[in-house]
């Protein structure tokens, strides 16, 4: 069996996969109603929110688009915080739907500076909302969302958060940090196959939704809320993925959120330690290094594609390369969801062998690439 260690989709426990094989049911019937009610309640506990939590048949990008089109109108000014591929995506979605996007860009591999966010908000009272990625999987950086939120709320702006690869694995108390919409997806820390996304919605977000004029149909959260009151979804849901998520959330409840976060902290630290002991360099600044994905600088003279191919074909370990401007410059080790220390120890042993085969001989050949 392959040791799949990419940022998503992530491995799933056997009971979760088995749950997906159950027969189809009436998605307007009592049985599905019981499932969606139970899943929604468990997700609210893990999001740590008393607000609304709505499920979408979508990938994470669908949840990002949902956050934008439900809260904003064309020409609304938004501040998009970008330090990687997914921050860029969030900004692009807002721009495509007609928002007036002001970008605040930071070097890839570095964290967003909350002080710069505050300065940007202080200089432009017209900004309505801030878009931010909590955990940027393209660079292995976890941004200081708690402090960023404090800056945003000082100016009483909406805060729309991509937490697709963080929540459920990295601490993110939605209500305490005053996040207005938080997006995630089943195939990340939730240990579930792709097919479902989820968004939490604050009271302030609902006020914005009432005024928003961007076009929306499938992603209309007002419809989703109205149907949830009947224990349904407005459109046909991914029933099999609901089965799987229901089982995954049962397993997560047994472990407990604090234990899950602590496990990811241990595994993240083990990964970074092991990478450095092999003579490699982390791409992300270590103070903000992610506990769900580690980005590693490609050693000088090592072809990343060849390294990943050897790992996959000869050692059964599947890692990810870099994206966009980081293609060929980094590789990424995913460690979120169904992950334990033994899984990463296997990755590190295989990586050591594969590095030797591509001619890497130690720390002097490591480099920190620019994006």
C-alpha positions as CSV (number, residue, x, y, z in Angstrom):
1,X,0.0,0.0,0.0
2,X,1.3,3.5,-0.9
3,X,2.2,5.9,2.0
4,X,0.2,8.9,0.6
5,X,1.7,12.0,2.2
6,X,0.4,14.9,0.1
7,X,-1.5,17.9,1.4
8,X,-4.8,16.3,0.2
9,X,-6.6,14.1,-0.4
10,X,-5.3,12.4,2.7
11,X,-5.4,8.8,3.8
12,X,-8.7,7.5,5.4
13,X,-9.1,5.0,8.2
14,X,-10.6,1.7,7.1
15,X,-13.9,2.2,9.0
16,X,-14.3,5.5,7.1
17,X,-13.8,3.9,3.7
18,X,-16.1,1.0,4.7
19,X,-18.8,3.5,5.7
20,X,-18.8,4.9,2.2
21,X,-19.9,1.5,0.7
22,X,-23.4,1.6,2.3
23,X,-26.4,1.7,-0.1
24,X,-27.9,4.9,-1.3
25,X,-30.8,6.4,0.6
26,X,-33.4,9.1,0.0
27,X,-31.7,12.4,0.6
28,X,-35.1,13.9,1.4
29,X,-35.8,11.2,3.9
30,X,-35.5,10.6,7.7
31,X,-32.3,8.6,7.6
32,X,-30.3,11.3,5.7
33,X,-31.9,13.9,7.9
34,X,-30.5,12.1,11.0
35,X,-27.0,12.0,9.4
36,X,-26.8,15.6,8.4
37,X,-28.1,16.8,11.8
38,X,-25.5,14.6,13.6
39,X,-22.6,15.6,11.3
40,X,-23.5,19.3,11.5
41,X,-23.5,19.2,15.3
42,X,-20.2,17.4,15.5
43,X,-18.6,19.9,13.1
44,X,-19.8,22.8,15.1
45,X,-18.1,21.4,18.1
46,X,-14.8,21.0,16.2
47,X,-15.1,24.4,14.7
48,X,-15.8,25.7,18.2
49,X,-18.7,27.8,17.1
50,X,-22.2,28.5,18.2
51,X,-23.0,30.0,14.8
52,X,-24.3,28.3,11.7
53,X,-22.3,25.5,10.0
54,X,-23.4,24.5,6.5
55,X,-22.3,21.6,4.3
56,X,-21.7,21.8,0.5
57,X,-21.1,19.1,-2.0
58,X,-17.9,20.6,-3.3
59,X,-14.1,20.8,-2.9
60,X,-12.4,23.4,-0.8
61,X,-12.4,25.9,-3.6
62,X,-16.2,25.7,-3.8
63,X,-16.2,26.8,-0.1
64,X,-13.9,29.7,-0.9
65,X,-16.1,30.9,-3.7
66,X,-19.1,30.5,-1.4
67,X,-17.5,32.8,1.2
68,X,-16.9,35.5,-1.5
69,X,-20.2,35.4,-3.4
70,X,-22.4,35.3,-0.3
71,X,-20.9,38.2,1.6
72,X,-19.8,40.7,-1.1
73,X,-21.2,42.8,-3.9
74,X,-19.5,43.9,-7.2
75,X,-17.1,46.8,-6.5
76,X,-16.8,46.1,-2.8
77,X,-13.3,46.7,-1.7
78,X,-11.5,43.7,-0.2
79,X,-8.1,43.3,1.2
80,X,-6.6,40.0,0.0
81,X,-3.6,38.8,2.1
82,X,-1.4,36.6,-0.1
83,X,1.7,34.5,0.7
84,X,1.2,31.5,-1.5
85,X,-0.9,29.8,-4.1
86,X,-4.1,29.6,-2.2
87,X,-4.0,33.2,-1.1
88,X,-3.6,34.0,-4.8
89,X,-6.7,31.9,-5.5
90,X,-8.8,33.6,-2.9
91,X,-7.9,37.0,-4.4
92,X,-8.6,35.7,-7.9
93,X,-12.1,34.4,-7.0
94,X,-13.0,37.8,-5.5
95,X,-11.7,39.6,-8.6
96,X,-13.5,37.4,-11.1
97,X,-16.8,38.2,-9.3
98,X,-16.2,41.9,-9.5
99,X,-14.8,42.9,-6.2
100,X,-12.3,45.7,-6.0
101,X,-9.3,43.7,-4.8
102,X,-6.4,45.3,-3.0
103,X,-3.6,42.8,-2.5
104,X,-1.2,42.8,0.4
105,X,1.5,40.4,-0.8
106,X,4.2,38.8,1.4
107,X,7.1,36.6,0.2
108,X,6.3,33.0,-0.2
109,X,7.6,31.0,2.7
110,X,7.1,33.9,5.0
111,X,4.1,34.6,7.3
112,X,1.7,37.4,6.9
113,X,2.7,40.4,9.1
114,X,-0.3,41.4,11.2
115,X,1.2,44.9,11.7
116,X,1.1,45.4,7.9
117,X,-2.5,44.2,7.8
118,X,-3.4,46.8,10.5
119,X,-1.6,49.6,8.5
120,X,-3.4,48.7,5.3
121,X,-6.8,48.8,7.1
122,X,-5.9,52.1,8.8
123,X,-5.1,53.6,5.4
124,X,-8.3,52.6,3.6
125,X,-11.6,52.9,5.4
126,X,-13.5,51.6,2.3
127,X,-12.3,48.1,2.8
128,X,-15.3,45.8,3.6
129,X,-13.6,42.4,4.0
130,X,-10.3,40.7,4.5
131,X,-9.4,37.4,2.8
132,X,-6.8,35.2,4.4
133,X,-5.5,31.7,4.2
134,X,-4.8,30.2,7.7
135,X,-2.6,27.4,6.6
136,X,-0.9,27.9,3.2
137,X,-0.2,24.4,2.0
138,X,1.8,25.6,-1.1
139,X,4.6,26.9,1.2
140,X,4.1,25.1,4.5
141,X,3.3,28.3,6.4
142,X,0.6,28.7,9.1
143,X,-0.3,32.4,9.4
144,X,-1.0,34.0,12.8
145,X,-4.7,34.1,12.3
146,X,-5.5,35.0,15.9
147,X,-3.5,38.2,15.7
148,X,-4.6,39.0,12.2
149,X,-8.2,38.6,13.3
150,X,-7.6,41.1,16.1
151,X,-6.3,43.6,13.6
152,X,-9.3,43.1,11.3
153,X,-11.8,43.3,14.1
154,X,-10.2,46.5,15.4
155,X,-11.6,48.1,12.2
156,X,-14.8,46.1,12.3
157,X,-14.3,44.4,8.9
158,X,-15.5,41.0,7.7
159,X,-12.9,38.2,8.0
160,X,-13.2,35.4,5.4
161,X,-10.9,32.5,6.2
162,X,-9.6,29.6,4.1
163,X,-8.9,27.0,6.8
164,X,-9.2,24.1,4.4
165,X,-6.0,22.4,5.5
166,X,-5.9,23.6,9.2
167,X,-9.2,23.4,11.1
168,X,-9.6,19.9,12.6
169,X,-5.8,19.6,12.9
170,X,-4.5,23.0,13.9
171,X,-6.1,25.1,16.6
172,X,-8.7,27.5,15.3
173,X,-11.5,28.4,17.7
174,X,-13.8,30.2,15.3
175,X,-15.9,32.1,17.7
176,X,-13.0,33.2,20.0
177,X,-11.0,34.4,17.1
178,X,-14.1,36.2,15.6
179,X,-13.9,34.7,12.2
180,X,-16.9,35.5,10.1
181,X,-16.7,32.7,7.5
182,X,-14.4,29.7,7.8
183,X,-14.0,27.3,4.9
184,X,-12.8,23.7,5.0
185,X,-13.1,20.4,3.1
186,X,-13.5,16.8,3.9
187,X,-10.3,15.5,2.2
188,X,-8.0,17.3,4.5
189,X,-7.8,16.9,8.3
190,X,-11.2,15.3,8.4
191,X,-9.9,11.9,7.2
192,X,-12.6,11.7,4.6
193,X,-12.6,11.2,0.8
194,X,-13.2,14.3,-1.3
195,X,-16.8,15.4,-1.9
196,X,-17.9,17.7,0.9
197,X,-16.9,21.2,2.0
198,X,-18.1,23.1,5.0
199,X,-18.4,26.8,6.0
200,X,-19.1,28.4,9.4
201,X,-21.1,31.6,9.3
202,X,-21.2,34.3,12.0
203,X,-24.0,36.8,12.8
204,X,-22.0,39.5,11.1
205,X,-21.6,37.4,8.0
206,X,-25.3,36.8,7.8
207,X,-25.8,40.6,7.9
208,X,-23.5,40.9,5.0
209,X,-25.3,38.1,3.1
210,X,-28.5,40.0,3.4
211,X,-26.9,42.9,1.6
212,X,-24.7,41.1,-0.9
213,X,-25.4,41.3,-4.6
214,X,-22.9,39.0,-6.2
215,X,-24.6,36.3,-8.3
216,X,-25.0,32.9,-6.6
217,X,-27.3,29.9,-7.1
218,X,-25.7,26.6,-6.2
219,X,-23.6,28.4,-3.5
220,X,-26.5,30.3,-2.0
221,X,-26.1,29.9,1.8
222,X,-29.6,31.3,2.5
223,X,-31.0,28.3,0.6
224,X,-28.6,26.0,2.4
225,X,-29.7,27.3,5.8
226,X,-33.4,27.1,5.0
227,X,-33.0,23.5,3.8
228,X,-30.9,22.5,6.9
229,X,-33.8,23.5,9.1
230,X,-35.6,20.6,7.4
231,X,-32.5,18.4,7.8
232,X,-31.9,18.5,4.0
233,X,-29.6,20.2,1.5
234,X,-31.0,22.3,-1.4
235,X,-29.2,20.2,-4.0
236,X,-28.4,16.5,-4.2
237,X,-25.6,15.8,-1.7
238,X,-22.7,13.5,-1.9
239,X,-24.5,10.9,0.2
240,X,-21.5,8.4,0.3
241,X,-19.2,11.1,1.5
242,X,-21.7,12.0,4.3
243,X,-21.5,8.4,5.4
244,X,-17.7,8.6,5.5
245,X,-17.6,12.0,7.3
246,X,-20.1,10.8,9.9
247,X,-17.8,7.9,10.8
248,X,-14.6,10.1,10.7
249,X,-16.2,12.6,13.1
250,X,-17.1,9.7,15.4
251,X,-13.4,8.7,15.5
252,X,-12.3,12.3,16.0
253,X,-14.8,12.7,18.9
254,X,-13.3,9.6,20.5
255,X,-9.8,11.1,20.3
256,X,-10.8,14.6,21.3
257,X,-9.9,17.9,19.6
258,X,-7.0,18.8,22.0
259,X,-5.4,15.4,21.5
260,X,-5.8,15.7,17.7
261,X,-4.1,19.1,17.7
262,X,-1.3,17.8,20.0
263,X,-0.8,14.8,17.7
264,X,-0.3,17.1,14.7
265,X,2.1,19.2,16.7
266,X,4.2,16.1,17.5
267,X,4.1,14.8,13.9
268,X,4.9,18.3,12.5
269,X,7.9,18.7,14.8
270,X,9.1,15.2,14.0
271,X,8.9,15.9,10.3
272,X,10.9,19.1,10.5
273,X,13.5,17.6,12.8
274,X,13.9,14.6,10.4
275,X,14.2,16.8,7.3
276,X,16.9,18.9,8.9
277,X,18.8,15.8,10.2
278,X,19.0,14.7,6.5
279,X,20.8,17.9,5.7
280,X,17.8,19.5,4.0
281,X,16.4,23.0,4.5
282,X,12.9,24.0,5.4
283,X,11.3,26.4,2.9
284,X,9.0,28.0,5.5
285,X,10.3,30.2,8.2
286,X,10.3,27.7,11.1
287,X,8.5,30.0,13.6
288,X,5.5,29.7,11.4
289,X,6.0,26.2,10.0
290,X,2.8,24.3,9.5
291,X,1.9,21.2,11.5
292,X,0.0,19.8,8.5
293,X,2.4,20.1,5.6
294,X,6.2,20.6,5.5
295,X,7.7,22.3,2.5
296,X,11.4,21.3,1.9
297,X,13.8,23.3,-0.3
298,X,15.2,21.2,-3.1
299,X,18.9,20.5,-2.8
300,X,21.2,22.0,-5.5
301,X,21.4,19.6,-8.4
302,X,18.5,17.4,-7.4
303,X,15.7,17.1,-9.9
304,X,12.5,17.1,-7.8
305,X,10.5,15.1,-10.3
306,X,13.1,12.3,-10.3
307,X,13.2,12.3,-6.5
308,X,9.4,12.0,-6.2
309,X,9.3,9.3,-8.8
310,X,11.9,7.2,-7.0
311,X,10.0,7.6,-3.7
312,X,6.7,6.6,-5.3
313,X,7.9,3.7,-7.5
314,X,10.6,2.2,-5.4
315,X,9.5,3.0,-1.8
316,X,5.8,3.5,-2.0
317,X,5.9,7.0,-0.6
318,X,3.9,9.7,-2.4
319,X,4.9,13.3,-1.8
320,X,4.0,16.6,-3.6
321,X,6.1,18.9,-5.6
322,X,6.0,22.7,-5.6
323,X,3.3,24.7,-7.3
324,X,3.5,27.6,-9.8
325,X,6.8,29.6,-9.2
326,X,8.0,26.9,-6.8
327,X,7.7,24.0,-9.2
328,X,11.0,22.1,-9.2
329,X,12.3,24.2,-6.2
330,X,10.6,22.5,-3.3
331,X,8.8,19.3,-2.4
332,X,6.1,18.9,0.2
333,X,5.3,16.3,2.9
334,X,1.7,16.2,3.9
335,X,0.9,15.1,7.5
336,X,-2.7,15.9,8.4
337,X,-5.7,13.8,9.3
338,X,-5.0,10.1,9.6
339,X,-1.3,10.5,10.5
340,X,1.0,9.1,13.2
341,X,4.7,9.2,14.0
342,X,5.3,5.8,12.4
343,X,4.0,7.1,9.1
344,X,6.5,10.0,9.0
345,X,9.4,7.7,10.2
346,X,8.7,5.6,7.1
347,X,8.7,8.7,4.9
348,X,12.0,9.9,6.3
349,X,13.7,6.5,5.9
350,X,12.6,6.3,2.3
351,X,13.6,9.9,1.7
352,X,17.1,9.3,3.0
353,X,17.5,6.4,0.6
354,X,16.1,8.2,-2.4
355,X,18.3,11.3,-1.8
356,X,21.4,9.1,-1.9
357,X,20.3,7.7,-5.3
358,X,19.9,11.2,-6.8
359,X,23.3,12.3,-5.6
360,X,22.5,14.4,-2.6
361,X,25.4,14.2,0.0
362,X,24.5,16.6,2.7
363,X,23.7,20.0,4.0
364,X,26.2,21.9,1.9
365,X,24.0,21.3,-1.1
366,X,20.8,22.5,0.4
367,X,19.3,25.8,-0.7
368,X,16.4,28.1,0.1
369,X,14.8,29.0,-3.2
370,X,13.0,32.2,-3.9
371,X,9.4,32.1,-5.1
